[in-house]
Amino acid sequence: MWNNAESIRTAGFSGFVSIRDLRLDKLRNVLNEMGVYLVLRLASEAPIFLDRSPAGHFKGKDPSVPVEKLLRMWVPGTPVVYIGRAGGPTEDTTLRTRLGKYLAFGAGRRVGHRGGRVI
């Protein structure tokens, strides 16, 4: 079970970087190849969910998710908030481009990354 960062490392994940550091480094150290990424929340206290998402409105769609739904989706006791994939048999997206879109979406830009809206 992935209940802390060490158990996730033991499962084979590497390259742990904070969102802040990803922004500062402008994703230079993120691999430009396909792969799987995790978004972790290492804080022990429960999150506070916002009524309105600050993420980008792509194609005029509000990215907000009702707080009640977010509360139902929240899994206490695990640091894993989101599991994502970049690239695959029918897509050539890389970890760098996928995470770049994720960061831009979260910063309020109009970017298609609807999967990230629950974050």
Backbone torsions as a table, in degrees:
resi	resn	phi	psi	omega
1	MET	NA	140.1	179.6
2	TRP	-91.6	87.5	-178.3
3	ASN	-109.6	1.7	174.7
4	ASN	-160.7	170.3	-176.4
5	ALA	-62.1	-35.4	-179.1
6	GLU	-65.1	-40.3	178.4
7	SER	-66.5	-30.1	177.7
8	ILE	-72.6	-40.4	174.7
9	ARG	-60.5	-44.3	-179.8
10	THR	-61.0	-30.7	178.7
11	ALA	-75.7	-6.3	175.3
12	GLY	111.7	1.4	178.6
13	PHE	-82.2	146.6	-179.8
14	SER	-146.3	173.7	176.5
15	GLY	80.9	34.0	-178.5
16	PHE	-64.5	122.8	-177.6
17	VAL	-140.9	138.9	177.9
18	SER	-75.1	156.8	176.4
19	ILE	-58.8	-41.2	178.8
20	ARG	-57.5	-47.1	-179.7
21	ASP	-67.6	-35.0	176.1
22	LEU	-60.6	-42.5	179.4
23	ARG	-65.8	-46.0	-178.2
24	LEU	-64.1	-39.0	-177.3
25	ASP	-82.7	-9.4	-178.5
26	LYS	56.5	36.9	174.3
27	LEU	64.3	14.8	-178.0
28	ARG	-58.6	-33.3	-176.2
29	ASN	-93.9	4.5	177.2
30	VAL	-85.7	135.5	-178.6
31	LEU	-59.7	140.4	177.6
32	ASN	-97.4	57.4	179.9
33	GLU	-150.2	168.7	-178.0
34	MET	-74.0	158.6	179.6
35	GLY	172.3	-174.6	179.9
36	VAL	-112.3	140.9	177.5
37	TYR	-131.3	153.2	176.8
38	LEU	-118.2	144.7	169.1
39	VAL	-107.7	122.1	-177.1
40	LEU	-112.3	150.4	171.3
41	ARG	-126.0	108.0	-173.2
42	LEU	-89.5	-6.8	178.6
43	ALA	-66.8	143.5	-177.4
44	SER	-86.6	-24.3	-179.9
45	GLU	-77.6	155.6	179.9
46	ALA	-64.3	147.3	178.7
47	PRO	-74.1	161.7	172.1
48	ILE	-108.7	119.5	-178.0
49	PHE	-91.8	141.3	-178.7
50	LEU	-90.6	145.3	175.5
51	ASP	-68.4	-37.2	-178.5
52	ARG	-120.7	130.3	178.9
53	SER	-78.3	138.6	175.4
54	PRO	-84.4	-0.1	-177.9
55	ALA	-68.8	166.6	-176.9
56	GLY	-68.0	145.4	176.0
57	HIS	-92.0	92.7	-177.9
58	PHE	-85.3	130.4	-178.2
59	LYS	53.2	35.9	176.4
60	GLY	74.2	6.5	-178.4
61	LYS	-93.6	129.4	177.2
62	ASP	-71.4	124.5	-178.5
63	PRO	-80.3	-0.7	-177.1
64	SER	-63.8	142.5	176.5
65	VAL	-118.7	135.1	-179.5
66	PRO	-56.5	138.1	-179.0
67	VAL	-55.9	-38.1	-179.6
68	GLU	-60.0	-39.6	178.5
69	LYS	-67.6	-42.7	178.7
70	LEU	-61.8	-40.1	178.1
71	LEU	-63.5	-38.9	177.9
72	ARG	-67.3	-34.9	-177.6
73	MET	-79.2	-22.7	-175.5
74	TRP	-65.7	133.0	178.6
75	VAL	-112.8	101.7	-180.0
76	PRO	-62.7	145.4	174.7
77	GLY	88.4	0.1	175.7
78	THR	-122.9	140.8	177.4
79	PRO	-82.1	-12.6	-176.2
80	VAL	-78.1	116.0	179.7
81	VAL	-99.2	-32.3	-173.4
82	TYR	-156.5	139.1	173.7
83	ILE	-119.0	124.2	-177.9
84	GLY	-125.8	162.2	179.1
85	ARG	-130.8	139.4	176.0
86	ALA	-120.2	120.6	179.6
87	GLY	86.7	168.3	179.9
88	GLY	163.2	-169.3	-176.0
89	PRO	-57.6	-33.1	-176.3
90	THR	-115.7	9.5	179.0
91	GLU	-141.7	147.1	-176.8
92	ASP	-112.0	23.3	178.5
93	THR	-65.9	143.1	177.6
94	THR	-106.2	167.5	175.9
95	LEU	-57.5	-40.7	-179.2
96	ARG	-63.0	-46.5	-178.7
97	THR	-70.5	-38.7	179.7
98	ARG	-64.4	-47.1	179.8
99	LEU	-67.8	-33.0	175.0
100	GLY	-61.5	-42.4	177.3
101	LYS	-66.4	-41.0	178.7
102	TYR	-59.1	-47.3	179.9
103	LEU	-65.0	-41.5	179.1
104	ALA	-64.4	-41.8	178.3
105	PHE	-60.2	-48.2	179.5
106	GLY	-64.3	-25.4	179.4
107	ALA	-84.7	1.9	175.5
108	GLY	97.9	3.6	178.8
109	ARG	-80.5	155.7	-179.5
110	ARG	-80.5	87.6	-176.9
111	VAL	-130.4	139.4	178.7
112	GLY	-77.9	93.8	173.7
113	HIS	-145.8	59.7	-175.2
114	ARG	-61.4	-28.3	178.3
115	GLY	-60.8	-28.0	-178.5
116	GLY	-83.0	0.0	-174.2
117	ARG	-70.7	-22.8	177.7
118	VAL	-77.0	-11.5	178.4
119	ILE	-81.3	NA	NA
